Amino acid sequence: MKIKYDDINYNVEVEGNGIPMVFLHGFSENISTFRYLDCIGYKRIFIDLIGHGKTQSPKDMKYYNVKYLVKAINYIINTITDTKYILYGYSMGGRIALAYAFLYQEELSHLILESSSYGIEDESMRNKRYYSDCRLAEDIRYNGIEWFESYWSNISIFETQKMLKDDVRNAIKKIRLSNNIQGLSNSLIGFSQGRINCLKSELYKLNIGVTFISGELDKKYTSIGEELTELIRNINHVRVESSGHNVHMEKTQSINKLLHNIRQTKIL
Protein backbone atom coordinates (compact mmCIF):
# COMPACT_ATOMS: atom_id res chain seq x y z
CA MET A 1 0.00 0.00 0.00
CA LYS A 2 0.98 3.65 -0.29
CA ILE A 3 0.65 5.97 2.69
CA LYS A 4 1.19 9.66 2.08
CA TYR A 5 2.88 11.87 4.65
CA ASP A 6 3.33 15.49 3.68
CA ASP A 7 4.25 15.32 -0.02
CA ILE A 8 5.84 11.86 0.00
CA ASN A 9 4.22 8.52 -0.79
CA TYR A 10 5.75 5.78 1.36
CA ASN A 11 5.63 2.15 0.31
CA VAL A 12 4.30 0.04 3.18
CA GLU A 13 3.41 -3.64 3.42
CA VAL A 14 1.53 -5.35 6.24
CA GLU A 15 1.55 -9.11 6.78
CA GLY A 16 0.32 -11.57 9.40
CA ASN A 17 -1.56 -11.26 12.66
CA GLY A 18 -0.54 -10.83 16.26
CA ILE A 19 1.79 -8.42 18.03
CA PRO A 20 2.57 -5.46 15.73
CA MET A 21 6.24 -5.23 14.80
CA VAL A 22 7.61 -2.43 12.59
CA PHE A 23 10.76 -3.06 10.53
CA LEU A 24 13.19 -0.33 9.46
CA HIS A 25 15.84 -1.47 6.97
CA GLY A 26 19.42 -0.32 6.52
CA PHE A 27 21.08 1.95 3.99
CA SER A 28 20.84 0.78 0.36
CA GLU A 29 18.20 -1.80 1.29
CA ASN A 30 14.40 -2.01 1.17
CA ILE A 31 11.68 -4.07 2.83
CA SER A 32 12.78 -7.18 0.91
CA THR A 33 15.73 -7.59 3.29
CA PHE A 34 13.34 -8.90 5.95
CA ARG A 35 11.53 -11.39 3.69
CA TYR A 36 13.58 -14.30 4.96
CA LEU A 37 12.30 -13.87 8.51
CA ASP A 38 9.51 -16.14 9.69
CA CYS A 39 7.69 -14.00 12.25
CA ILE A 40 4.80 -16.24 13.25
CA GLY A 41 2.56 -14.52 15.79
CA TYR A 42 3.43 -11.01 14.65
CA LYS A 43 1.68 -8.43 12.54
CA ARG A 44 4.62 -7.25 10.43
CA ILE A 45 4.72 -3.67 9.20
CA PHE A 46 7.44 -3.08 6.61
CA ILE A 47 8.32 0.46 5.51
CA ASP A 48 10.53 1.47 2.59
CA LEU A 49 12.38 4.45 4.02
CA ILE A 50 12.56 7.63 1.98
CA GLY A 51 15.04 7.32 -0.88
CA HIS A 52 14.76 3.53 -0.88
CA GLY A 53 12.72 0.80 -2.53
CA LYS A 54 9.32 1.87 -3.83
CA THR A 55 9.07 4.95 -1.63
CA GLN A 56 9.73 8.24 -3.42
CA SER A 57 13.24 9.65 -3.73
CA PRO A 58 12.73 13.43 -3.85
CA LYS A 59 15.51 15.76 -4.88
CA ASP A 60 14.91 18.24 -2.05
CA MET A 61 17.21 17.49 0.89
CA LYS A 62 14.69 18.81 3.42
CA TYR A 63 13.07 15.36 3.42
CA TYR A 64 16.31 13.58 4.32
CA ASN A 65 16.69 14.24 8.01
CA VAL A 66 15.96 12.07 11.02
CA LYS A 67 13.46 14.41 12.72
CA TYR A 68 11.34 14.58 9.59
CA LEU A 69 11.54 10.84 8.92
CA VAL A 70 10.67 9.93 12.51
CA LYS A 71 7.47 11.97 12.27
CA ALA A 72 6.62 10.30 8.97
CA ILE A 73 7.17 6.83 10.43
CA ASN A 74 4.99 7.62 13.44
CA TYR A 75 2.19 8.82 11.15
CA ILE A 76 2.44 5.65 9.07
CA ILE A 77 2.38 3.35 12.09
CA ASN A 78 -0.58 5.08 13.70
CA THR A 79 -2.45 4.86 10.42
CA ILE A 80 -2.10 1.08 10.61
CA THR A 81 -2.35 0.22 14.31
CA ASP A 82 -3.61 1.84 17.51
CA THR A 83 -1.91 -0.60 19.90
CA LYS A 84 1.63 -0.81 21.27
CA TYR A 85 4.21 -2.25 18.92
CA ILE A 86 7.78 -3.52 18.67
CA LEU A 87 10.20 -1.42 16.64
CA TYR A 88 13.01 -3.33 14.87
CA GLY A 89 15.78 -1.31 13.22
CA TYR A 90 18.84 -2.58 11.39
CA SER A 91 22.02 -0.47 10.92
CA MET A 92 20.84 2.91 9.55
CA GLY A 93 17.30 1.84 10.40
CA GLY A 94 18.50 1.17 13.94
CA ARG A 95 19.85 4.70 14.31
CA ILE A 96 16.48 6.00 13.17
CA ALA A 97 14.67 3.58 15.50
CA LEU A 98 16.70 4.77 18.48
CA ALA A 99 15.92 8.41 17.72
CA TYR A 100 12.27 7.40 17.30
CA ALA A 101 12.19 5.68 20.70
CA PHE A 102 13.09 8.85 22.57
CA LEU A 103 10.07 10.66 21.11
CA TYR A 104 7.51 7.85 21.10
CA GLN A 105 8.60 5.30 23.66
CA GLU A 106 5.17 5.39 25.31
CA GLU A 107 3.86 3.76 22.13
CA LEU A 108 6.51 1.03 22.10
CA SER A 109 6.35 -2.36 23.80
CA HIS A 110 9.97 -3.22 22.91
CA LEU A 111 12.90 -1.89 20.88
CA ILE A 112 15.16 -4.19 18.83
CA LEU A 113 18.39 -2.78 17.44
CA GLU A 114 20.52 -4.84 15.08
CA SER A 115 24.08 -3.68 14.39
CA SER A 116 23.27 -0.09 15.31
CA SER A 117 24.96 2.72 17.20
CA TYR A 118 24.01 5.73 19.29
CA GLY A 119 26.10 7.99 17.06
CA ILE A 120 29.61 9.41 17.01
CA GLU A 121 30.54 11.15 20.24
CA ASP A 122 33.65 13.04 19.13
CA GLU A 123 32.77 16.14 17.09
CA SER A 124 35.88 16.01 14.91
CA MET A 125 35.24 12.36 14.07
CA ARG A 126 31.62 13.19 13.35
CA ASN A 127 32.69 15.92 10.92
CA LYS A 128 35.17 13.56 9.28
CA ARG A 129 32.46 10.94 8.78
CA TYR A 130 30.10 13.49 7.26
CA TYR A 131 32.77 14.63 4.82
CA SER A 132 33.48 11.01 3.87
CA ASP A 133 29.78 10.27 3.27
CA CYS A 134 29.41 13.39 1.14
CA ARG A 135 32.35 12.26 -0.99
CA LEU A 136 30.81 8.81 -1.42
CA ALA A 137 27.48 10.41 -2.38
CA GLU A 138 29.30 12.30 -5.14
CA ASP A 139 30.88 9.06 -6.32
CA ILE A 140 27.47 7.38 -6.46
CA ARG A 141 26.04 10.19 -8.58
CA TYR A 142 29.05 10.13 -10.90
CA ASN A 143 29.63 6.37 -11.24
CA GLY A 144 26.11 4.95 -10.97
CA ILE A 145 24.27 2.21 -9.11
CA GLU A 146 26.25 -0.77 -10.40
CA TRP A 147 29.52 0.84 -9.33
CA PHE A 148 28.03 1.50 -5.91
CA GLU A 149 26.83 -2.09 -5.47
CA SER A 150 30.28 -3.42 -6.27
CA TYR A 151 31.95 -0.91 -3.96
CA TRP A 152 29.51 -1.41 -1.08
CA SER A 153 29.62 -5.20 -1.20
CA ASN A 154 33.40 -5.08 -0.80
CA ILE A 155 33.72 -2.81 2.23
CA SER A 156 35.20 -4.54 5.27
CA ILE A 157 32.00 -4.61 7.32
CA PHE A 158 30.39 -6.95 4.76
CA GLU A 159 33.41 -9.26 4.37
CA THR A 160 31.53 -12.12 6.06
CA GLN A 161 28.85 -12.04 3.35
CA LYS A 162 31.35 -13.56 0.94
CA MET A 163 30.85 -16.82 2.86
CA LEU A 164 27.10 -16.88 2.22
CA LYS A 165 25.40 -19.16 -0.28
CA ASP A 166 25.10 -17.77 -3.80
CA ASP A 167 21.32 -17.36 -3.59
CA VAL A 168 21.57 -15.18 -0.47
CA ARG A 169 24.41 -13.10 -1.92
CA ASN A 170 22.42 -12.62 -5.12
CA ALA A 171 19.37 -11.55 -3.10
CA ILE A 172 21.44 -8.93 -1.27
CA LYS A 173 22.87 -7.71 -4.56
CA LYS A 174 19.41 -7.47 -6.11
CA ILE A 175 18.14 -5.43 -3.18
CA ARG A 176 21.00 -2.92 -3.47
CA LEU A 177 20.57 -2.58 -7.23
CA SER A 178 16.84 -1.95 -6.86
CA ASN A 179 17.47 1.47 -5.36
CA ASN A 180 18.23 4.64 -7.33
CA ILE A 181 21.12 7.07 -7.45
CA GLN A 182 19.27 10.14 -6.17
CA GLY A 183 17.69 8.32 -3.23
CA LEU A 184 20.93 6.67 -2.15
CA SER A 185 23.14 9.74 -2.44
CA ASN A 186 20.64 11.96 -0.62
CA SER A 187 20.10 9.36 2.12
CA LEU A 188 23.82 8.91 2.61
CA ILE A 189 24.18 12.64 3.27
CA GLY A 190 20.96 13.21 5.21
CA PHE A 191 21.21 10.16 7.48
CA SER A 192 24.99 10.13 7.81
CA GLN A 193 26.36 9.25 11.24
CA GLY A 194 28.24 12.50 10.87
CA ARG A 195 24.99 14.44 10.76
CA ILE A 196 22.95 12.65 13.41
CA ASN A 197 23.32 13.86 16.99
CA CYS A 198 25.08 11.48 19.37
CA LEU A 199 22.48 10.01 21.76
CA LYS A 200 24.86 8.42 24.26
CA SER A 201 24.08 10.88 27.05
CA GLU A 202 20.34 10.34 26.56
CA LEU A 203 20.24 6.55 26.80
CA TYR A 204 19.39 6.55 30.52
CA LYS A 205 15.99 7.99 29.59
CA LEU A 206 14.88 4.77 27.88
CA ASN A 207 12.31 3.03 30.08
CA ILE A 208 11.40 0.21 27.71
CA GLY A 209 12.95 -3.18 27.11
CA VAL A 210 15.71 -3.18 24.51
CA THR A 211 17.29 -6.08 22.62
CA PHE A 212 20.59 -5.37 20.89
CA ILE A 213 21.73 -7.87 18.24
CA SER A 214 25.28 -8.13 16.94
CA GLY A 215 27.20 -10.70 14.94
CA GLU A 216 30.20 -11.96 16.87
CA LEU A 217 32.41 -11.43 13.80
CA ASP A 218 31.39 -7.77 13.67
CA LYS A 219 33.79 -6.58 16.34
CA LYS A 220 32.78 -2.91 16.15
CA TYR A 221 29.09 -3.43 16.82
CA THR A 222 29.62 -6.24 19.31
CA SER A 223 31.75 -3.76 21.27
CA ILE A 224 28.96 -1.17 21.00
CA GLY A 225 26.50 -3.76 22.31
CA GLU A 226 28.72 -4.44 25.31
CA GLU A 227 28.92 -0.72 26.01
CA LEU A 228 25.15 -0.34 25.76
CA THR A 229 24.65 -2.91 28.53
CA GLU A 230 26.25 -0.34 30.84
CA LEU A 231 24.17 2.57 29.53
CA ILE A 232 20.64 1.17 29.19
CA ARG A 233 18.83 -0.27 32.21
CA ASN A 234 16.71 -2.97 30.61
CA ILE A 235 18.76 -4.34 27.73
CA ASN A 236 19.64 -7.78 26.45
CA HIS A 237 22.69 -8.06 24.19
CA VAL A 238 22.40 -11.05 21.86
CA ARG A 239 25.64 -12.09 20.17
CA VAL A 240 25.04 -14.33 17.16
CA GLU A 241 27.81 -16.79 16.41
CA SER A 242 29.52 -16.90 13.00
CA SER A 243 27.73 -13.76 11.81
CA GLY A 244 28.86 -10.37 10.63
CA HIS A 245 27.02 -7.05 10.36
CA ASN A 246 23.81 -8.12 8.59
CA VAL A 247 22.68 -10.77 11.07
CA HIS A 248 19.11 -11.17 9.81
CA MET A 249 20.39 -12.15 6.35
CA GLU A 250 23.49 -14.07 7.43
CA LYS A 251 21.89 -16.01 10.30
CA THR A 252 18.17 -15.83 9.61
CA GLN A 253 17.22 -18.80 11.76
CA SER A 254 18.93 -17.24 14.79
CA ILE A 255 16.78 -14.12 14.42
CA ASN A 256 13.66 -16.24 13.88
CA LYS A 257 14.39 -18.06 17.14
CA LEU A 258 15.04 -14.79 18.96
CA LEU A 259 11.74 -13.26 17.81
CA HIS A 260 9.93 -16.46 18.78
CA ASN A 261 11.46 -16.30 22.27
CA ILE A 262 10.55 -12.64 22.69
CA ARG A 263 6.92 -13.46 21.93
CA GLN A 264 6.87 -16.64 24.05
CA THR A 265 8.52 -15.16 27.12
CA LYS A 266 6.23 -12.15 27.01
CA ILE A 267 8.98 -9.72 27.91
CA LEU A 268 7.02 -7.02 26.14
C-alpha positions as a printed NumPy array, in Angstrom:
array([[  0.   ,   0.   ,   0.   ],
       [  0.976,   3.65 ,  -0.293],
       [  0.653,   5.967,   2.694],
       [  1.194,   9.661,   2.081],
       [  2.876,  11.869,   4.649],
       [  3.33 ,  15.492,   3.675],
       [  4.246,  15.317,  -0.018],
       [  5.835,  11.86 ,   0.005],
       [  4.218,   8.515,  -0.793],
       [  5.747,   5.778,   1.362],
       [  5.625,   2.155,   0.311],
       [  4.296,   0.042,   3.177],
       [  3.405,  -3.641,   3.416],
       [  1.529,  -5.354,   6.239],
       [  1.545,  -9.11 ,   6.776],
       [  0.32 , -11.571,   9.399],
       [ -1.558, -11.26 ,  12.66 ],
       [ -0.537, -10.834,  16.26 ],
       [  1.792,  -8.42 ,  18.033],
       [  2.572,  -5.463,  15.729],
       [  6.239,  -5.227,  14.796],
       [  7.607,  -2.433,  12.593],
       [ 10.759,  -3.055,  10.532],
       [ 13.192,  -0.327,   9.459],
       [ 15.844,  -1.466,   6.969],
       [ 19.424,  -0.32 ,   6.519],
       [ 21.075,   1.955,   3.988],
       [ 20.843,   0.777,   0.355],
       [ 18.198,  -1.8  ,   1.285],
       [ 14.405,  -2.014,   1.171],
       [ 11.682,  -4.073,   2.833],
       [ 12.784,  -7.18 ,   0.913],
       [ 15.727,  -7.589,   3.286],
       [ 13.338,  -8.9  ,   5.953],
       [ 11.53 , -11.39 ,   3.687],
       [ 13.582, -14.302,   4.964],
       [ 12.301, -13.867,   8.512],
       [  9.505, -16.142,   9.685],
       [  7.689, -13.995,  12.247],
       [  4.795, -16.235,  13.255],
       [  2.563, -14.522,  15.791],
       [  3.433, -11.014,  14.654],
       [  1.68 ,  -8.428,  12.543],
       [  4.622,  -7.254,  10.43 ],
       [  4.718,  -3.669,   9.203],
       [  7.436,  -3.077,   6.61 ],
       [  8.325,   0.464,   5.515],
       [ 10.533,   1.471,   2.588],
       [ 12.376,   4.451,   4.025],
       [ 12.555,   7.629,   1.976],
       [ 15.039,   7.324,  -0.876],
       [ 14.763,   3.531,  -0.882],
       [ 12.723,   0.802,  -2.528],
       [  9.324,   1.87 ,  -3.833],
       [  9.073,   4.948,  -1.626],
       [  9.729,   8.239,  -3.422],
       [ 13.241,   9.655,  -3.725],
       [ 12.729,  13.429,  -3.849],
       [ 15.514,  15.759,  -4.882],
       [ 14.905,  18.244,  -2.05 ],
       [ 17.212,  17.485,   0.888],
       [ 14.691,  18.807,   3.422],
       [ 13.07 ,  15.365,   3.425],
       [ 16.306,  13.576,   4.32 ],
       [ 16.69 ,  14.244,   8.006],
       [ 15.96 ,  12.074,  11.025],
       [ 13.459,  14.412,  12.718],
       [ 11.342,  14.575,   9.587],
       [ 11.544,  10.841,   8.918],
       [ 10.672,   9.925,  12.506],
       [  7.472,  11.966,  12.274],
       [  6.616,  10.303,   8.967],
       [  7.174,   6.828,  10.431],
       [  4.986,   7.621,  13.437],
       [  2.189,   8.825,  11.15 ],
       [  2.439,   5.652,   9.072],
       [  2.382,   3.346,  12.09 ],
       [ -0.576,   5.083,  13.702],
       [ -2.446,   4.86 ,  10.418],
       [ -2.096,   1.076,  10.607],
       [ -2.355,   0.218,  14.307],
       [ -3.613,   1.842,  17.506],
       [ -1.909,  -0.602,  19.899],
       [  1.627,  -0.807,  21.269],
       [  4.205,  -2.25 ,  18.917],
       [  7.777,  -3.52 ,  18.671],
       [ 10.204,  -1.423,  16.635],
       [ 13.014,  -3.325,  14.868],
       [ 15.778,  -1.306,  13.218],
       [ 18.845,  -2.579,  11.392],
       [ 22.016,  -0.471,  10.917],
       [ 20.844,   2.912,   9.546],
       [ 17.297,   1.841,  10.402],
       [ 18.496,   1.173,  13.938],
       [ 19.854,   4.701,  14.309],
       [ 16.484,   6.003,  13.173],
       [ 14.668,   3.576,  15.496],
       [ 16.704,   4.768,  18.481],
       [ 15.921,   8.413,  17.721],
       [ 12.272,   7.396,  17.296],
       [ 12.194,   5.682,  20.7  ],
       [ 13.086,   8.851,  22.57 ],
       [ 10.073,  10.657,  21.109],
       [  7.505,   7.854,  21.102],
       [  8.604,   5.297,  23.662],
       [  5.174,   5.392,  25.314],
       [  3.864,   3.761,  22.133],
       [  6.509,   1.026,  22.101],
       [  6.355,  -2.364,  23.803],
       [  9.971,  -3.221,  22.913],
       [ 12.903,  -1.889,  20.88 ],
       [ 15.157,  -4.186,  18.826],
       [ 18.394,  -2.777,  17.438],
       [ 20.523,  -4.839,  15.083],
       [ 24.081,  -3.678,  14.392],
       [ 23.273,  -0.088,  15.315],
       [ 24.956,   2.722,  17.202],
       [ 24.013,   5.732,  19.294],
       [ 26.1  ,   7.989,  17.06 ],
       [ 29.606,   9.413,  17.005],
       [ 30.545,  11.148,  20.243],
       [ 33.652,  13.038,  19.13 ],
       [ 32.773,  16.14 ,  17.094],
       [ 35.884,  16.012,  14.913],
       [ 35.244,  12.357,  14.071],
       [ 31.62 ,  13.194,  13.349],
       [ 32.691,  15.924,  10.919],
       [ 35.171,  13.558,   9.278],
       [ 32.464,  10.937,   8.781],
       [ 30.097,  13.489,   7.263],
       [ 32.767,  14.632,   4.817],
       [ 33.48 ,  11.01 ,   3.875],
       [ 29.785,  10.274,   3.272],
       [ 29.409,  13.395,   1.141],
       [ 32.348,  12.261,  -0.995],
       [ 30.808,   8.806,  -1.422],
       [ 27.476,  10.407,  -2.385],
       [ 29.297,  12.301,  -5.139],
       [ 30.884,   9.063,  -6.324],
       [ 27.472,   7.383,  -6.464],
       [ 26.043,  10.192,  -8.578],
       [ 29.053,  10.126, -10.901],
       [ 29.63 ,   6.366, -11.241],
       [ 26.107,   4.95 , -10.969],
       [ 24.27 ,   2.213,  -9.111],
       [ 26.254,  -0.769, -10.402],
       [ 29.519,   0.837,  -9.331],
       [ 28.027,   1.503,  -5.907],
       [ 26.825,  -2.086,  -5.468],
       [ 30.284,  -3.415,  -6.274],
       [ 31.955,  -0.912,  -3.962],
       [ 29.509,  -1.409,  -1.08 ],
       [ 29.616,  -5.197,  -1.198],
       [ 33.397,  -5.077,  -0.8  ],
       [ 33.718,  -2.812,   2.23 ],
       [ 35.202,  -4.544,   5.268],
       [ 31.997,  -4.615,   7.321],
       [ 30.394,  -6.951,   4.762],
       [ 33.408,  -9.261,   4.372],
       [ 31.526, -12.123,   6.063],
       [ 28.848, -12.043,   3.348],
       [ 31.346, -13.556,   0.94 ],
       [ 30.85 , -16.819,   2.856],
       [ 27.101, -16.884,   2.224],
       [ 25.401, -19.157,  -0.279],
       [ 25.104, -17.768,  -3.795],
       [ 21.316, -17.363,  -3.588],
       [ 21.566, -15.183,  -0.467],
       [ 24.41 , -13.102,  -1.92 ],
       [ 22.421, -12.622,  -5.117],
       [ 19.374, -11.551,  -3.101],
       [ 21.435,  -8.933,  -1.269],
       [ 22.866,  -7.708,  -4.563],
       [ 19.408,  -7.466,  -6.113],
       [ 18.138,  -5.426,  -3.179],
       [ 21.003,  -2.925,  -3.474],
       [ 20.572,  -2.581,  -7.231],
       [ 16.839,  -1.95 ,  -6.862],
       [ 17.475,   1.47 ,  -5.358],
       [ 18.234,   4.637,  -7.326],
       [ 21.121,   7.074,  -7.448],
       [ 19.272,  10.143,  -6.169],
       [ 17.686,   8.318,  -3.234],
       [ 20.93 ,   6.674,  -2.146],
       [ 23.142,   9.741,  -2.441],
       [ 20.641,  11.961,  -0.615],
       [ 20.097,   9.362,   2.118],
       [ 23.822,   8.913,   2.613],
       [ 24.179,  12.639,   3.265],
       [ 20.96 ,  13.211,   5.208],
       [ 21.206,  10.159,   7.48 ],
       [ 24.987,  10.129,   7.814],
       [ 26.356,   9.249,  11.238],
       [ 28.241,  12.499,  10.87 ],
       [ 24.991,  14.444,  10.756],
       [ 22.945,  12.653,  13.41 ],
       [ 23.318,  13.86 ,  16.994],
       [ 25.077,  11.479,  19.368],
       [ 22.485,  10.01 ,  21.764],
       [ 24.857,   8.418,  24.258],
       [ 24.079,  10.875,  27.053],
       [ 20.337,  10.343,  26.562],
       [ 20.241,   6.549,  26.803],
       [ 19.389,   6.546,  30.52 ],
       [ 15.989,   7.99 ,  29.586],
       [ 14.879,   4.767,  27.881],
       [ 12.313,   3.033,  30.075],
       [ 11.404,   0.215,  27.707],
       [ 12.953,  -3.181,  27.113],
       [ 15.712,  -3.185,  24.507],
       [ 17.291,  -6.076,  22.623],
       [ 20.592,  -5.374,  20.894],
       [ 21.731,  -7.865,  18.239],
       [ 25.276,  -8.128,  16.936],
       [ 27.195, -10.702,  14.94 ],
       [ 30.2  , -11.962,  16.869],
       [ 32.414, -11.432,  13.8  ],
       [ 31.386,  -7.772,  13.667],
       [ 33.794,  -6.577,  16.341],
       [ 32.784,  -2.911,  16.149],
       [ 29.091,  -3.428,  16.819],
       [ 29.621,  -6.235,  19.314],
       [ 31.746,  -3.755,  21.271],
       [ 28.963,  -1.174,  21.001],
       [ 26.495,  -3.76 ,  22.307],
       [ 28.718,  -4.439,  25.314],
       [ 28.921,  -0.719,  26.01 ],
       [ 25.152,  -0.343,  25.76 ],
       [ 24.649,  -2.907,  28.528],
       [ 26.253,  -0.336,  30.838],
       [ 24.174,   2.575,  29.535],
       [ 20.64 ,   1.17 ,  29.194],
       [ 18.832,  -0.271,  32.208],
       [ 16.712,  -2.968,  30.611],
       [ 18.755,  -4.339,  27.726],
       [ 19.644,  -7.785,  26.454],
       [ 22.693,  -8.058,  24.188],
       [ 22.396, -11.051,  21.865],
       [ 25.636, -12.092,  20.165],
       [ 25.036, -14.332,  17.161],
       [ 27.811, -16.793,  16.409],
       [ 29.516, -16.904,  12.998],
       [ 27.731, -13.762,  11.814],
       [ 28.861, -10.367,  10.634],
       [ 27.017,  -7.055,  10.358],
       [ 23.806,  -8.122,   8.594],
       [ 22.681, -10.77 ,  11.065],
       [ 19.108, -11.168,   9.806],
       [ 20.388, -12.149,   6.351],
       [ 23.487, -14.072,   7.431],
       [ 21.889, -16.013,  10.301],
       [ 18.174, -15.831,   9.606],
       [ 17.224, -18.8  ,  11.763],
       [ 18.927, -17.24 ,  14.792],
       [ 16.776, -14.116,  14.418],
       [ 13.658, -16.237,  13.88 ],
       [ 14.395, -18.057,  17.143],
       [ 15.038, -14.789,  18.961],
       [ 11.744, -13.264,  17.814],
       [  9.927, -16.455,  18.785],
       [ 11.457, -16.304,  22.269],
       [ 10.547, -12.642,  22.687],
       [  6.922, -13.462,  21.928],
       [  6.866, -16.637,  24.051],
       [  8.523, -15.164,  27.121],
       [  6.232, -12.153,  27.011],
       [  8.977,  -9.721,  27.913],
       [  7.017,  -7.016,  26.142]])
